[in-house]
Amino acid sequence: MISGKLIVVRGTANQSEDWGEYEFLALPSPADRVMVQREGAENYATVLAVHHYPRQAGSSDDSTIEIVAKWTGSGPRIR
């Protein structure tokens, strides 16, 4: 699993929200769609960019991954 911070853009770029850390099966690519359960609803977003800051070989520091996605809608939880 790959964990990264999900930043969701709602409206204009200056209205981004940090939705916290999530785990992904693989690093998402731009145009991928993701579903995030939040506040009792399923929220859908399209990945715009992935900022990946790799760690240096042999370092014990964690790499940092930020997934920037555009919110596209939500609905009642169906799962």
HELIX and SHEET records of a PDB file:
HELIX    1   1 ALA A   13  GLN A   15  5                                   3    
SHEET    1   A 5 SER A  16  PHE A  24  0                                        
SHEET    2   A 5 ILE A   2  VAL A   9 -1                                        
SHEET    3   A 5 THR A  64  PRO A  76  1                                        
SHEET    4   A 5 ALA A  41  TYR A  53 -1                                        
SHEET    5   A 5 ARG A  33  ARG A  38 -1                                        
END                                                                             
